[in-house]
Amino acid sequence: MSGPLVIVGDSLLDVDVEGTADRLAPDAPVPVVEGQAEHHRPGGAGLAALLAARDGTRVVLITAVGDDPSGRCLEGLLSPAVEIVRLPLRGTTVRKTRVRARGQTLVRIDTGDGRAMGRPGQVASASAFARAADALAAAGAVLVADYGRGVADLLREPLRGLDVPLVWDPHPRGSLPVPGCALVTPSEAEARGMCEEPYVSPERTARRLVRDLDAEAVAITLGERGAMLARRGGRFGPVPVPHVASGTDACGAGDRFAAAAALALADGASTEDAVARAVGEATRFVEEGGAAALRLHHPDQHCPAAESPVPFAPGASAFEVAAAVRAAGGRLIATGGCFDLLHAGHVSLLRRARALGDALVVCVNSDDSIRRLKGPSRPLVSERDRVEVLRALGCVDAVTVFDEDTPSQVIERLCPDVWVKGGDYDERSMPEAEAVRRAGGEVVILPTVPGYSTTGLIAAARAAS
């Protein structure tokens, strides 16, 4: 994929209050839930963005977030993993709270009335819309998650005529997709509401929607029955699940399906292969517990009730963070490098790395190590300052410095589950790969953002001086 996955849509804050219910209230025949934990996570377009980022993809989310406690919590949960283009919101951030006992949802409480506001020509929002237009122009693929809160409506014109795959995940309160979508992914209930003729079958409705929406393809998701795919020209057929999912909470499965399909199309897969891959990913997502199984570390004070299976104090050392992750059964991610002149390519890599697990430790070459590797003119920024800048990033949980030429020794102490590198590396050309394997971890290579390099920045600065 040449550019990032850009997700356009309405984000909300999902909250699960988990407890037990062993008795009825004395004043009404309702269960009494004794709350034991409260978990926060992104919902809507935010959930689709987070799930795509956890695949190691660079994700840009264009959404509207309010300046209120729920909005600040939502932004704090998302910012370590995705790049956010924030549009203005009128009203308060939507918050959906599920009260659950022993894995069963008893009631859902919805609050917040926020809607995206502004127009591209208005001065107050012109810069935000300019950033959104730039993001769409650089996209490798676009996914619209339209929950009817106005973001997709505001960007409807820029979404027309894109020359990259456009996947539209519609919802009952949202607008109809723009013409020319590569794939539209309604649920069966949503497809019923979108089709003007009486509902007869998924295949007939999918074929009709291809014509009515002027779409290249429509995949109606059918839960444990998989999906029904229809393509322009009359081709259609079922896409079955690889096996029946054992999970019972399907919350978020539609977002997982749409994100997986968009990523597959961006990678050049055919529509049939993309939908088959999406069905498989959604099935696994439900088996693993659905959205309720997501546990996010969020140290921001605006989300005080958010709990994480990996609690560690702010300012904890890299090895304290690693111990806390192991004790909680979490997934530790680590990466390393010089990080001299930190740039947007570094930040994108770190965000995507952090999205792969529960904590990210960055291993930084010392000044002496860099001089041996790159010559006496480097580094330009001292290790103390480089560490300070990295620690300020929301996607970085801890930083440690190593003095050797490779991070092998610190890897053997940290024992990360995943060691992330960016660029054109492979395990054979990576001197620390053997140390990662000895420590019981795996190596993941993430593509770098084109056009960014420290050497290039230094050359440009010298040329301009």
KAZIUR-V631727 format. One record per backbone hydrogen bond with DSSP energy under -1.0 kcal/mol. NH is the residue of the N-H (numbers start at 1). CO is the residue of the C=O. E is the energy in kcal/mol with one decimal. If there is no record, write none. Layout:
# KAZIUR-V631727
NH&CO&E + NH&CO&E
This chain:
# KAZIUR-V631727
5&58&-2.4 + 6&141&-2.6 + 7&60&-2.9 + 8&143&-2.8 + 9&62&-2.2 + 10&145&-1.3 + 12&43&-1.5 + 13&94&-2.6 + 14&41&-2.8 + 15&96&-2.7 + 16&39&-2.6 + 17&98&-3.1 + 18&37&-2.5 + 19&100&-1.6 + 20&34&-1.3 + 25&30&-3.0 + 30&28&-2.4 + 32&23&-2.7 + 34&20&-2.8 + 36&18&-3.3 + 37&18&-1.9 + 39&16&-2.5 + 41&14&-2.2 + 43&12&-2.9 + 45&10&-2.7 + 46&43&-1.4 + 48&44&-1.8 + 49&45&-2.3 + 50&46&-2.3 + 51&47&-2.6 + 52&48&-2.0 + 53&49&-2.4 + 54&50&-1.8 + 55&52&-1.4 + 56&53&-2.1 + 57&52&-1.2 + 60&5&-2.3 + 61&83&-3.3 + 62&7&-3.2 + 63&85&-2.0 + 65&87&-1.1 + 68&66&-1.4 + 72&68&-3.0 + 73&69&-2.2 + 74&70&-2.5 + 75&71&-2.6 + 76&72&-2.1 + 77&73&-1.9 + 78&74&-1.8 + 79&75&-2.8 + 81&78&-2.1 + 82&78&-2.2 + 83&59&-2.5 + 85&61&-3.2 + 87&63&-3.2 + 90&115&-3.3 + 95&111&-2.9 + 96&13&-2.7 + 97&109&-3.0 + 98&15&-3.1 + 99&107&-2.8 + 100&17&-3.1 + 101&104&-2.5 + 102&19&-1.5 + 104&101&-1.8 + 106&99&-3.2 + 107&99&-1.2 + 109&97&-3.1 + 111&95&-2.7 + 114&92&-2.4 + 115&90&-2.2 + 116&149&-2.9 + 117&88&-2.1 + 122&119&-1.9 + 129&125&-2.2 + 130&126&-2.1 + 131&127&-2.2 + 132&128&-2.1 + 133&129&-2.5 + 134&130&-2.3 + 135&131&-2.3 + 136&132&-2.3 + 137&133&-2.1 + 138&134&-1.4 + 140&4&-2.9 + 141&4&-1.1 + 142&165&-2.7 + 143&6&-2.5 + 144&167&-2.8 + 145&8&-2.7 + 146&169&-1.4 + 154&150&-2.0 + 155&151&-1.3 + 156&153&-1.2 + 159&155&-1.4 + 160&157&-1.3 + 167&142&-2.9 + 168&183&-2.4 + 169&144&-3.4 + 174&171&-1.9 + 180&214&-2.8 + 182&166&-1.6 + 183&166&-1.5 + 184&217&-1.4 + 185&168&-2.3 + 188&221&-1.1 + 191&187&-2.6 + 192&188&-1.9 + 193&189&-1.6 + 194&190&-1.5 + 195&191&-1.5 + 205&201&-2.2 + 206&202&-2.7 + 207&203&-2.2 + 208&204&-2.1 + 209&205&-2.6 + 210&206&-1.8 + 211&207&-1.3 + 212&208&-2.9 + 213&209&-2.8 + 215&210&-1.6 + 216&181&-3.2 + 218&230&-2.5 + 219&184&-2.9 + 220&228&-2.6 + 221&186&-2.3 + 222&226&-3.2 + 225&222&-1.7 + 226&223&-2.0 + 227&239&-2.0 + 228&220&-2.3 + 229&237&-2.5 + 230&218&-2.6 + 231&235&-3.8 + 232&216&-2.7 + 234&231&-1.4 + 237&229&-2.3 + 239&227&-3.5 + 253&250&-2.4 + 256&252&-2.2 + 257&253&-2.5 + 258&254&-2.4 + 259&255&-2.4 + 260&256&-2.3 + 261&257&-2.3 + 262&258&-2.3 + 263&259&-2.3 + 264&260&-2.1 + 265&261&-2.4 + 266&262&-2.3 + 267&263&-1.5 + 268&265&-1.6 + 269&264&-2.4 + 274&270&-2.7 + 275&271&-2.4 + 276&272&-2.3 + 277&273&-2.6 + 278&274&-2.2 + 279&275&-2.6 + 280&276&-2.0 + 281&277&-2.5 + 282&278&-2.6 + 283&279&-2.1 + 284&280&-2.2 + 285&281&-2.3 + 286&282&-2.1 + 287&283&-2.2 + 288&284&-2.0 + 289&286&-1.6 + 290&285&-2.7 + 291&251&-2.3 + 293&290&-1.6 + 294&291&-1.7 + 303&300&-1.6 + 306&303&-1.5 + 307&38&-1.1 + 316&313&-1.8 + 321&317&-2.5 + 322&318&-2.3 + 323&319&-2.0 + 324&320&-2.2 + 325&321&-2.4 + 326&322&-2.3 + 327&323&-2.5 + 328&324&-1.7 + 329&326&-1.2 + 330&325&-2.8 + 333&359&-2.8 + 334&418&-2.3 + 335&361&-1.9 + 337&363&-2.0 + 347&343&-2.0 + 348&344&-2.4 + 349&345&-2.0 + 350&346&-2.7 + 351&347&-2.5 + 352&348&-2.3 + 353&349&-2.4 + 354&350&-2.6 + 355&351&-1.8 + 356&353&-1.6 + 357&354&-1.5 + 358&331&-2.9 + 361&333&-2.4 + 362&398&-2.5 + 363&335&-3.2 + 364&400&-3.0 + 365&337&-1.7 + 366&402&-2.2 + 370&366&-2.2 + 371&367&-2.3 + 372&368&-2.0 + 373&369&-1.7 + 374&370&-3.5 + 375&371&-1.8 + 378&375&-1.5 + 386&382&-2.6 + 387&383&-2.6 + 388&384&-1.9 + 389&385&-2.3 + 390&386&-2.1 + 391&387&-2.5 + 393&390&-1.5 + 396&393&-1.4 + 397&360&-2.2 + 398&360&-1.3 + 400&362&-2.5 + 402&364&-2.5 + 411&407&-2.3 + 412&408&-2.0 + 413&409&-1.2 + 414&410&-2.5 + 415&411&-3.0 + 417&332&-1.5 + 418&332&-1.8 + 419&442&-2.8 + 420&334&-2.8 + 421&444&-2.1 + 423&446&-1.7 + 433&430&-1.8 + 436&432&-1.9 + 437&433&-2.2 + 438&434&-2.5 + 439&435&-1.8 + 440&437&-1.5 + 441&436&-2.7 + 442&417&-1.8 + 444&419&-2.5 + 446&421&-2.8 + 452&449&-1.1 + 457&453&-2.1 + 458&454&-2.5 + 459&455&-2.5 + 460&456&-2.4 + 461&457&-2.4 + 462&458&-2.4 + 463&459&-2.1 + 464&460&-1.7
